[in-house]
Every structure is written in C-alpha cells, then in structure tokens.
Amino acid sequence: MAEAVSTSVTTPLIPNQHRNHEFDAETSQLGFCRGDVIEEAKKQLWLAGPLIAVSLLQYSLQITSIMYVGHLGELALSGASLASSFASVTGFSVLLGMGSALETLCGQAYGAKLYHMLGVHMQRGMLTLLAVCIPLALIWFYTSTILIALGQDHEISTEAGTFNRWMMPSLFAYSLLQCLNRFLQTQNNVFPMMISSGITAFLHIIVCWALCFKFGLGSKGAALAISISNWVNVLLLASYVMLSPVCKNTWTGFSKEVFHDILSFVKLAIPSAIMICFEYWTFEMVVLLSGLLANPKLETSVLSISLNTCWMVYMISVGLGSAISTRVSNELGAGRPQGARLALQVMITMALSQGAAISIATVLVRGVWGKLYSNEKEVIRYVAEMMPLLALSDFLDGFQCVLSGAARGCGWQNLCVYINLGAYYVVGIPAAVLFAFTLHVGGMGLWMGIICALFVQVTALVAVNARTNWHQEATKAAHRVQNTSLVIDKAT
C-alpha cells in the first residue's frame, strides 16, 4: 500500500521555489495576464454553475415542504418553520460544518495527486458524522420539550416537535450526503451531483404533495418527504461513486486505513463545525427570538419566511464558496500559491457582481414574495417591509461566503472560529436584542442585528485575506498532505 501511495504522486508536494519566484517577478510588474484571468474565470464558472444548482436543488427540499405546509394554516406553518430552525441549529449546521473539513483535506490531497486519500478521507468523514448523528437524533426527539423550556409558545412547540420526529431519518442521510458532495466536488466532478440533486428535487415535489394531501399526513408528510428525498439522493450518489470509472482512482473500496488517523479529521472537523455553526445559529436564533415578541405567530412566520428566503439566495453564494474552496485547495495542494491568489481575486469579482444583481432582484419582488408562502394579507405586507433589509444582508452574506470558502481551502477554520464568534455573538446578537426589544423595532430590529454582524465578519475576512502569504499557505498544505501520507505508510 505504501508503494501505491508514493507512486501516485506525480508532482512535487513542496512548491517549486524557482518557478514561483519567476512568476512573482512577472506578476509584480505586470499583474496577472488577461489570459490567466479568463482561463481561471472559465474554471470557476464550470465549477460554480453546477455547485450553485446543487445547493439550490438540495435546499429546495426544505423550501418545498414549508410551502406545502404554509397552505395548511398559520399554526402548521409556524410549527414547521420553528422545527426547521431548530433542526438547522441542532443538526444540519453541525453536520454541514464537520463535512466542510473535507474541502480542505480532499481538496489539497487531490491537488497533490494523492488520489487514494480522497476515498479514505471521505470514509473517515462518514464514520465520524454518523456517530455524531446519534446524539443529535436524541435532541430532535425531544424538540417540543426543549422549545417549551426555552419559553416558546406551547402550541407551536408541540407542532414543531412532531415535525422533527418525522424528519429524524434525514439526519443520517444528510451526514452521508455532505461527505459524498465534498468527495466529488474537490475533484471537480460536479455534474453528477447536479443531476442527482435535480432528480431528487423533482421527485420530492410529487412525494411531498402525495404525503401531505393525498394520504392526509399534513405537516408530518412534509417532514417525511424530506427524509425520503435525502436518502434517494444519497443512494444515487453512492451508486455513482462505486460504479463510475471516473472515480476509480479516488474510490478504491472500503479500507482499514480509515481508523489509522481518524483523529486528524476530528481535529479539523470540530473547528469547521464551530465556524459554520456560529454563523448559522445566529440566523436561526433570530427566529427563536421572534417567538418572544408580541404576536409571536406573525413574527415567527414572517421571520421564518425571511430566513428561508435568505438561505435560498445564500445557496447561490454557497456554490461560489464551494468553487473557490476547491480551486484554492487544489492549487495549494499542487504547490501553486499564485494560482490560489488569482482564483480568489477572480471569485471576489464574480461575488460582488452576483451580490449586486441579487440585491436588486430582492427589492423588485418584495410585493409578491410573501404570497408564495402564505395567503394571509398581514404576513404578505410584513414580508414586503422586510425585503430591503434582506437585500442588504444578501449582499454582505454572499461576499463573506466566498471569503470563508477561500479560508476553508487554506485550512483556516480555527481563525474563522474567532472571527465568527466576535462578529455574531459580541456584535450581532446584542445588536439584535437592542433593536428588537429595547428600541422596540420588532422583527426588523432582529434582522438589523444580523446585518451588523455580517459587516464585522466581512471586514475581518477582507483584512485576513489581504495579508495572506500564499507561498506560506502552499508550504502548509504540502506538510499537511505529506503528514497524511506518512501516517498511511507507517500503518501499512
């Protein structure tokens, strides 16, 4: 096995300093040539397009279910929305964050042409995330009890608890899906993900309608449909990975190597999870805090619609963030620091353009957007008032998502933990409470606190990226993949 690993490395892991110094001299005088920029933009669009589609299609499962439930009544919508927020805080965000560690490990290993390690890293991720799902499922089982203890409305909490119990099987499917997505994404094999997600989203519309209305399960059917659809997606992608010749070098079957250095994955997965959770929890906390405002059913419904809208737009930025994470990790793993820097500069331009377009579109549709979720005139009017704030938060959130993606590609998860902690919990949540409860701005005040947090986060990430020594980052990536291969060599 040691021979198999060593012979797969066809490019040096340590950057070619002579080549990079020559490239630095050229770029310091002329900058990146136009051809390099255009070529990089093509690579990123080829990656980002399918990844955006994957993010939107996979997130559409939750959106579709909430839309169906919204037509069952205000209580059903409030319960399902609160359940989704609770599920995101206590389950999905944790698994998403831990899975993002594979963007660093698999991406840099692929750039260094340690292809066999992608399958090993993925299996480590699956094993770890499935183990974490057990306590998370227990938390979901007691959703209503926990929400009532936190002071939420008893009737809404009971509805939310029922919804999450029926959605529990999706927790385990989601954990596997995160690992499969990162495994394929980091080797630039994104079209199978898009096809699989498209098939799943289409089937989900039919399954959700049938379970909600045809079989009379109501909101329980919407939750069960999410579980079924996630498992369908997992089975489709797993079949592709095991059967496709495209993955023959990166997936070589189940291996005992998974257990030899699982701690290395855990050490990166924990800060990855904290980094993501600090951000996601703040957004979801807005919905929980809205339940403490006057008229909690209205506030919770509108803030949930706003959050779902924000996440749907955010999925576009997630696609861009995943693309830049892949490009940066691949370039650093291959020992090309200037390529990583160019990739980030090109993606920043794309992100700013996308953010401006989305913000304008958000303002333009403010009068009709609420009608997609509810028939209540009061809800529709309130949503229209929230949309300008959503436009600003969408712009800032999209920009930080790209910068955070580059950070994951470099392996800066520990640094981002401190940035997100300060932005969201030192600034964002206190500001939200101040606006909403002290200044009595209500639900809009909660969202103003989110905007304050995003501004701080973006400022910090811009400063970090501006001061980055890309040669040093390439060296760190080389050491990371070398240490991984040495562990395998010793174990075999």
QUIPE-V43858 format. One record per pair of residues at least 12 apart in sequence whose C-alpha atoms are under 8 Angstrom apart, sorted by the first residue. I is the first residue (numbers start at 1). GAP is how many residues later the second one is. D is the distance in whole Angstrom. If there is no record, write none. Layout:
i gap d
I GAP D
I GAP D
This chain:
i gap d
1 488 7
1 491 6
2 486 7
2 487 5
2 490 6
5 109 7
5 111 7
5 480 7
5 484 8
8 105 6
8 106 6
8 107 7
9 103 7
9 104 5
9 105 6
10 103 7
11 101 7
11 102 7
11 323 7
12 100 7
12 322 7
12 323 7
13 99 6
13 320 7
13 321 6
13 322 6
13 465 5
13 468 8
13 469 7
14 321 6
14 460 8
14 461 6
14 464 6
14 465 8
15 319 8
15 320 4
15 321 7
15 322 8
15 456 8
15 459 7
15 460 7
15 463 8
16 319 7
20 316 8
20 317 8
20 318 8
23 315 8
24 314 8
32 310 8
37 305 7
37 309 7
40 302 8
40 303 6
40 306 7
41 302 8
41 305 6
41 306 8
44 279 6
44 280 7
44 283 8
44 299 8
44 303 8
47 141 7
47 143 7
47 276 6
48 271 5
48 272 5
48 274 7
48 275 5
49 270 7
50 140 6
50 141 6
50 143 8
50 144 6
50 269 8
51 139 7
51 142 8
51 143 7
51 267 8
51 268 5
51 269 7
51 271 7
51 272 7
52 263 6
52 264 5
52 265 7
52 266 7
52 267 4
52 268 7
53 141 6
53 263 8
53 266 8
54 139 6
54 140 5
54 143 6
54 144 8
54 265 8
55 260 5
55 261 7
55 263 7
55 264 6
56 256 7
56 259 5
56 260 7
57 140 6
57 141 6
57 144 6
58 139 6
58 143 7
59 253 7
59 256 7
60 141 7
60 252 8
61 140 6
61 143 7
61 165 6
61 168 8
62 22 8
62 164 7
63 245 7
64 141 7
64 144 8
65 143 7
65 157 5
65 158 7
65 160 8
65 161 7
66 14 7
66 15 7
66 156 8
66 307 8
67 305 7
67 306 5
68 140 8
68 141 7
68 144 8
68 154 7
69 143 8
69 149 7
69 150 6
69 153 7
70 303 6
70 304 6
71 302 8
71 303 7
71 304 8
72 146 7
72 147 8
74 223 7
74 227 8
75 81 7
75 84 8
75 222 7
76 80 8
76 83 7
76 143 7
77 224 7
78 78 6
78 219 6
78 222 6
78 223 5
79 77 5
79 78 6
79 79 8
79 80 5
79 81 4
79 84 8
80 79 7
80 80 6
80 83 6
80 139 7
81 79 8
81 219 8
81 220 7
81 223 6
82 74 8
82 75 8
82 78 6
82 205 7
82 206 7
82 218 8
82 222 8
83 60 8
83 74 8
83 77 4
83 78 7
83 80 6
83 81 6
84 80 8
85 199 5
85 202 7
85 203 8
85 219 8
86 57 8
86 198 7
87 53 7
87 77 7
88 192 8
88 193 8
88 196 7
89 188 7
89 191 7
89 192 5
89 195 7
90 46 7
90 49 7
90 50 8
91 42 8
91 45 6
91 46 8
91 80 7
92 79 7
92 82 7
93 180 7
93 183 7
93 184 6
93 187 7
93 188 8
94 179 5
94 180 8
94 182 8
94 183 6
95 34 7
95 79 8
95 80 6
95 83 7
95 178 7
96 79 8
96 82 6
96 177 7
96 180 8
97 172 7
97 175 5
97 176 4
97 177 7
97 178 7
97 179 5
97 180 7
98 27 8
98 31 7
98 171 4
98 172 6
98 173 8
98 174 6
98 175 5
99 26 7
99 30 8
99 76 8
99 79 6
99 80 6
99 83 7
99 170 7
99 173 8
99 174 8
100 78 8
100 82 7
100 169 7
100 172 6
100 173 8
100 308 8
101 164 7
101 167 6
101 168 5
101 171 6
101 307 7
102 19 7
102 20 7
102 23 7
102 77 7
102 80 6
102 81 7
103 79 6
103 83 6
103 222 7
103 223 7
103 226 7
103 305 7
103 306 6
104 221 8
104 225 6
104 304 6
104 305 5
104 306 7
104 307 6
105 13 8
105 16 7
105 376 8
106 12 5
106 15 7
106 16 8
106 76 8
106 77 7
106 80 6
107 79 5
107 80 7
107 218 8
107 219 6
107 222 5
107 223 5
107 226 7
107 302 7
108 221 5
108 222 5
108 223 8
108 224 7
108 225 4
108 226 7
108 301 8
108 369 7
108 373 7
109 221 8
109 224 6
109 372 6
110 76 7
110 77 6
110 220 6
110 223 7
111 218 7
111 219 4
111 220 6
111 221 7
111 222 4
111 223 4
112 218 8
112 221 5
112 222 5
112 223 8
112 366 8
112 369 7
113 221 8
114 367 8
115 134 6
115 135 5
116 133 6
116 134 5
116 135 7
116 136 7
117 133 7
118 65 7
118 132 6
118 133 7
119 64 7
119 131 5
119 132 5
119 133 7
119 134 8
120 135 7
120 137 7
120 138 6
121 137 7
121 144 8
122 57 6
122 58 7
122 60 8
122 61 6
123 131 8
123 135 6
124 134 5
124 135 7
124 138 6
124 141 7
125 54 6
125 140 7
126 49 7
126 50 6
126 53 6
128 138 8
129 46 6
129 47 8
130 42 6
130 45 6
130 46 8
133 38 7
133 39 6
133 42 8
137 31 6
137 34 7
140 21 8
140 24 6
140 25 6
140 28 7
141 20 7
141 23 7
141 24 6
141 27 8
142 19 7
143 14 8
143 17 7
143 18 5
143 21 7
144 13 5
144 14 5
144 15 8
144 16 6
144 17 4
144 18 8
145 12 8
145 16 8
151 141 8
152 136 8
152 139 6
152 140 7
153 138 7
153 143 8
162 58 7
163 56 7
163 57 6
163 60 6
164 59 7
166 54 6
166 55 8
166 57 6
166 58 5
167 56 5
167 57 5
167 59 7
167 60 6
168 59 7
169 58 5
170 56 7
170 57 4
170 58 7
170 60 6
170 61 7
171 56 8
173 54 8
173 57 6
173 58 5
173 61 6
174 56 6
174 57 8
176 58 7
177 53 8
177 56 7
177 57 6
180 54 8
180 57 7
180 58 7
181 12 7
185 137 8
185 141 7
186 140 5
186 144 8
187 139 8
188 138 8
192 45 7
192 48 8
193 44 7
196 37 6
196 40 6
196 41 7
197 36 6
200 29 6
200 30 8
200 32 7
200 33 6
201 28 7
203 26 7
204 21 7
204 22 7
204 25 6
207 18 6
208 13 7
208 14 5
208 17 5
208 18 8
209 13 8
211 13 8
211 14 7
257 231 7
257 234 8
260 227 7
260 228 7
260 231 7
261 226 7
268 145 7
271 142 6
271 143 6
271 146 7
272 141 5
272 142 8
272 145 8
274 143 6
275 138 6
275 139 8
275 141 6
275 142 5
275 145 7
278 139 8
278 142 6
278 143 6
278 146 7
279 141 6
279 145 7
282 142 6
282 143 8
282 146 8
282 147 7
282 168 8
283 24 7
283 167 7
284 23 8
286 17 7
286 160 6
286 161 7
287 13 6
287 16 6
287 17 6
287 20 8
288 12 8
290 13 7
290 152 8
290 153 6
290 156 8
293 144 8
293 149 7
293 150 8
298 81 7
299 144 6
301 78 7
302 77 6
302 80 7
302 81 6
303 140 7
305 65 8
305 68 7
305 78 8
306 77 7
306 80 7
306 81 8
306 84 7
310 80 7
310 84 7
313 45 8
313 81 7
314 80 7
314 83 7
314 84 6
316 82 8
317 34 7
317 80 8
317 81 5
317 82 8
317 84 6
317 85 7
318 80 8
318 83 6
318 84 8
320 27 8
320 31 7
320 81 8
320 82 6
321 80 6
321 81 4
321 82 7
321 83 7
321 84 4
321 85 7
322 80 8
322 83 6
323 82 8
324 19 7
324 20 7
324 23 7
324 78 7
324 81 6
324 82 6
324 85 8
325 80 5
325 81 5
325 82 7
325 83 6
325 84 4
325 85 8
326 83 6
327 13 7
327 16 7
327 82 8
328 12 5
328 13 8
328 15 7
328 16 7
328 78 6
328 81 5
328 82 7
329 80 4
329 81 6
332 78 8
332 141 7
332 142 5
332 143 8
332 145 6
332 146 8
333 141 7
333 144 6
333 145 6
333 148 8
335 139 6
335 140 8
335 143 7
336 138 7
337 133 5
337 134 5
337 136 7
337 137 6
338 132 7
338 133 8
340 130 7
341 129 7
344 62 7
347 55 7
348 51 7
348 54 7
348 55 8
351 47 7
351 48 6
351 51 7
352 43 8
352 46 8
352 47 7
355 39 7
355 40 5
355 41 8
355 43 6
355 44 7
356 39 6
358 33 7
358 36 7
358 37 7
359 31 8
359 32 4
359 33 7
359 35 7
359 36 6
360 31 7
362 25 6
362 26 7
362 28 7
362 29 6
363 24 6
363 25 6
363 28 6
366 17 7
366 18 5
366 19 8
366 21 6
366 22 8
367 13 8
367 14 8
367 17 5
368 12 8
368 16 8
369 14 7
369 15 7
370 13 6
370 14 7
386 58 7
389 55 8
389 58 7
389 59 7
392 59 7
393 57 8
393 58 6
393 61 7
396 55 8
396 58 6
396 59 7
396 62 7
397 57 6
399 59 7
400 54 8
400 57 7
400 58 5
400 61 7
403 55 8
403 58 6
403 59 7
403 62 8
404 12 8
404 57 7
410 63 7
410 67 7
419 38 6
419 41 7
419 42 8
420 37 6
423 30 5
423 31 7
423 33 5
423 34 5
424 26 8
424 29 5
424 30 8
427 22 8
427 25 7
427 26 6
427 29 8
428 21 5
428 22 5
428 23 8
428 24 6
428 25 4
428 26 8
429 20 6
429 21 7
429 24 8
430 19 7
431 15 8
431 17 8
431 18 5
431 21 7
432 13 6
432 14 4
432 15 7
432 16 6
432 17 4
432 18 7
433 12 8
433 13 7
433 16 8
435 13 7
435 14 7
